[in-house]
Amino acid sequence: MRPWRSRPEPEGRVERLLADLRIHVEDPRVLAAICEVPRERFVPADLQAEAWDNVALPIGSGQTISQPLVVERMCELLELRGHERVLDVGTGSGYHAAVLARLAAHVWSVELHPELSARAAETLAALGVANVTLLTGDGSRGHPAEAPYDAVNVAAAMQGIPPALPAQLAEGGRLVGPVNGGDQRLVLLRRGPGGVREERHERVRFVPLVPGDGAG
Ligand code: SAH
């Protein structure tokens, strides 16, 4: 797939970030995806100098674009091969959705704040990203209309996994996201023939998954 980047990044910023990520992430498809998605396009104008630093950055509405390392680890844990249908909860800037879109067939991404979703839509359209569908609403209910999903990515901290999300996983599907409980950790769920199996991974720090309007 052709990279979405239109011009080269100055000063080896991408290479410096990659060197950092290679210590923790092995999947070459995931490392390639991070190089191909121009993170600077998802970051506010006054934070351009930090766009390729391995840090979370504010994107407005009190929200943040996730740290590249965490985006990469979550993509790696989802074991995407290219054919998957993915649900992404917490669009934010749209960056994580764009990385997922390089690794899977189609991404449905749900965001609670319409203004963030609208900005993400502009960014993705400007980059020509055609395999992401943006939705506004409470992502903790998932998006049943397109279920089941091969992978569910949750980019906001859950107080326990909302039951609607694993319920929308296909057989063999994976869900990854941060779960609060004493500390905040990435949790991976796998839906197998015998039910849902849970693995706990590293500590992370995400903004909370906000309860939605509770309707339907
Ligand atoms: N993935 C984003 C960063 C996620 S920050 C990126 O790449 O930039 C978490 C996001 O989850 C925020 O944008 C927040 O508004 C959104 N969010 C919080 N609760 C939500 C809910 N219940 N449903 C959908 N989105 C939610």
Boltz pocket constraint, residues with backbone or C-beta under 6 A from the ligand:
constraints:
  - pocket:
      binder: B
      contacts: [[A, 59], [A, 61], [A, 63], [A, 64], [A, 65], [A, 66], [A, 89], [A, 90], [A, 91], [A, 92], [A, 93], [A, 94], [A, 95], [A, 96], [A, 97], [A, 110], [A, 111], [A, 112], [A, 113], [A, 116], [A, 137], [A, 138], [A, 139], [A, 140], [A, 155], [A, 156], [A, 207], [A, 208], [A, 209], [A, 210], [A, 211], [A, 212]]
      max_distance: 6.0
